Amino acid sequence: MLLAGLLFLHGLAFAQVSPHQARVKDVATIEGIRDNQLVGYGLVVGLRGTGDSSQTVFPAQTLLSALERMGITVPQTGANSAGNMQVKNMAAAFVVATLPPFSRPGYRLDVTVSSAGDARSLEGGILLMTPLYGPDGQIYAQAQGPLVLGGYMATGGGNVRQMNHPTTGRVPDGALVERVVPFDLQNLRTISVVLNDADFHTAERMATDINAVLGDARARAVDSRRVEIQTRSEEDVTGLLDKIEEAKVDVYPRARVVVNERTGTVVIGGTVHLQPVSILHGGLSINVVSKIEVSQPEPFSTGTTQVVQQTTVQAQDKPVNRIDLKEGATVEDLVQELQRTGAGARDVISILQAMKAAGALEADVEVL
């Protein structure tokens, strides 16, 4: 199944061996115009006995602080003291959100809420007002609202049934932006276009294509990833960015093999080239089996019952499979040969890494 999927993915990528045209906005970003990550800590209330237990201390501390801000004081001693609280309908949670560029106060954001304690489920919970902080420690948004979960957990009679992840939920449009991330677009004197994949040739071609769209030589490639464009005084920067992002550029994809050893997935791009190589691949399988047997004496005879362990060692040496790739061989030839030998996922990964070490695979091997 793995090699069948590998051949299919190769077929998709093989048609892109030659350069293809793409818009600048699809292969690059504008430096400075970016998302910002926000994080906060808050309480989820309204749970049905599935919240944090008394062994998790910080939710109770957070509740006491919230009550004090509302003018409610909980005694520290006595039967109704803070130490005797049994609050199972709330859970401490971390709240994360992404602040898009040019967000203004009042703009709504989706937030993701995840349990920080030992709560069993956040189903039916409501997130109380939670400040969301940026990397600079400033509050940029406030989050609050009912949670929407993509799963559930039901218990009864000692049985538990769970679907997906009930300790993480979302609050659609649950945060309001309170602070603006400062970025003065109109006073920008230099626009930097940053490629998603570093490549000197693509950067030079991008600078040439942008100059062709603008009608003058204002763009230049600084390095393999960044192209700089000088703005003019009193120029509409928004209109200039529109022209830059819509410009089409020839993209030269890098030869790359992506390997995910955890799932056994291998993706080989069509720009990968192979050198003549011979591959010998085999395996030795050793299996040790232990069985427990009971040795018991005959009735009315002397002796005792003994437990005896019987160990059997089985070794199987698989025949060596040979693959010959001659000059001019393609990735399709490699895939067909691997299919013929019946190589598995781990075998393919080992073969590709060995080919890279031997210099027979002209591509970057990226292991996820």
Disulfide bonds with the S-S distance in Angstrom:
none
